[in-house]
Amino acid sequence: MYKNSGKTHDKPILWSAPLSLYSGKTRSYFIKKGIDYQEIFGSHPRYGKEIVPLIGYRVLPVVELTDGTLIQDTTDTIVHFEKKVPEPALIPKTPVQRAVAWLIGFFGSEALLKPAMHYRWSYLDRQRPFLEAAFGRAVSGHRDRQRQREAVTPIMEYFSGFLKSLGVTPETIPVIEASYLDLLHLLDDHFLRVPYLLGGRPSLADFGLVAPLYAHLARDPYPSMLMKNHAPHVFRWTERMNLAGFTDGEFPDLAPDFLPNDELPETLEPILRYFFTDCGPEVLGMIASYNAWVETHDALPPGTVIQRDQDAPTAHPALGWFDFELRGIPIHRRDCVDAVYHFQRVLDVVAELDGEGRRKVGEIINRTGGRELLAARPLRRIKSESYRFVLG
Ligand SMILES: N[C@@H](CCC(=O)N[C@@H](CS)C(=O)NCC(=O)O)C(=O)O
């Protein structure tokens, strides 16, 4: 399933960059879990020469384990280390907290790319020097401003081109911004009272959410100012997520654990409701787009790579475009096979529940408007093999 670099190391290596959305998720997980790791940016020659050819495409982060195994995918990394180092557990074991951690982790990692990319690229003119330096640090080994600037031009054009694929246009920007600001306010109410999403200990929910909310929305100058002024407690949580240990100076008396009795903090249900309402239709659209592809490619054998352009492997393979509405505004965007795959993982976690846990989770999902989304099913199972998504 994973390839091996053939090198051994004293510590796992996090191939990453400070500006990278998903790198922020693994970094925060390693810091909170207490994993002794070494971070090396993608500008290091070994990344381009040895790591990228093994993965098959440029992507950050990649975790190189001490035996050389290469894990690409932040959720896989967390699941791997949770098995290897069970305590302190950062994926809850009780049914409600476990299902909610997977759900919010999914929405955070997969459903907030629109605001993250919008605030980075639509406001480029207000933060260009910061982003040029950030990209330079990530991709160029030159210690020369001019040469770094030249090196970043193609990659900045590549990533800014994502706006169209995500459906970010002059017509959709107002609703994307309004929806994001509402999320910030809900999260601010929460982090005013509780240090992490599930209480006194960070979980998969926090790591999923910190992905968009750190590298782009807390660090890039324009959205950073917005977050600090609209949601100062969210900004503080992004700092907290990058500090070792669970106990925060603001909450010294709170046990460093999830809430007792599988309870959720009161302020969490409105956040779940937000995700189901504002992000649910988009995820449903992606699943429908995948299912339509499956129906027209019925005879494909297991192992077939799920991607329209088979010869151009990428972190976010696509099959086509689809339409959905955000608060009544139509949005046309490209689908993401990886998002459907990650939703399938959430469905698997919910399907494993039984008895009282299943009943309680069902009640929360119904109360917060998630019934339709949780009833959706990818028509054929998606597997991840050697960094590609394939039919099961
Ligand atoms: N599902 C992957 C996604 C990783 C990812 O998309 N990383 C971004 C940088 S933050 C990237 O390298 N994108 C390259 C591309 O989309 O071509 C994970 O969780 O690790």
PDBQT file of the ligand as one rigid body, heavy atoms in Angstrom, charges set to zero:
ROOT
HETATM    1  N1  LIG A 401      -5.748  14.271   1.341  1.00  0.00    +0.000 N 
HETATM    2  C1  LIG A 401      -4.391  14.776   1.348  1.00  0.00    +0.000 C 
HETATM    3  C2  LIG A 401      -4.346  16.129   0.652  1.00  0.00    +0.000 C 
HETATM    4  C3  LIG A 401      -2.965  16.756   0.598  1.00  0.00    +0.000 C 
HETATM    5  C4  LIG A 401      -2.941  18.033  -0.258  1.00  0.00    +0.000 C 
HETATM    6  O1  LIG A 401      -3.837  18.267  -1.054  1.00  0.00    +0.000 OA
HETATM    7  N2  LIG A 401      -1.908  18.866  -0.069  1.00  0.00    +0.000 N 
HETATM    8  C5  LIG A 401      -1.798  20.087  -0.859  1.00  0.00    +0.000 C 
HETATM    9  C6  LIG A 401      -0.944  21.099  -0.136  1.00  0.00    +0.000 C 
HETATM   10  S1  LIG A 401      -1.667  21.626   1.375  1.00  0.00    +0.000 SA
HETATM   11  C7  LIG A 401      -1.074  19.769  -2.125  1.00  0.00    +0.000 C 
HETATM   12  O2  LIG A 401       0.067  19.346  -2.070  1.00  0.00    +0.000 OA
HETATM   13  N3  LIG A 401      -1.724  19.932  -3.250  1.00  0.00    +0.000 N 
HETATM   14  C8  LIG A 401      -1.099  19.703  -4.525  1.00  0.00    +0.000 C 
HETATM   15  C9  LIG A 401      -2.131  19.692  -5.616  1.00  0.00    +0.000 C 
HETATM   16  O3  LIG A 401      -3.334  19.769  -5.314  1.00  0.00    +0.000 OA
HETATM   17  O4  LIG A 401      -1.706  19.566  -6.764  1.00  0.00    +0.000 OA
HETATM   18  C10 LIG A 401      -3.929  14.818   2.788  1.00  0.00    +0.000 C 
HETATM   19  O5  LIG A 401      -4.783  14.857   3.702  1.00  0.00    +0.000 OA
HETATM   20  O6  LIG A 401      -2.725  14.744   3.018  1.00  0.00    +0.000 OA
ENDROOT
TORSDOF 0
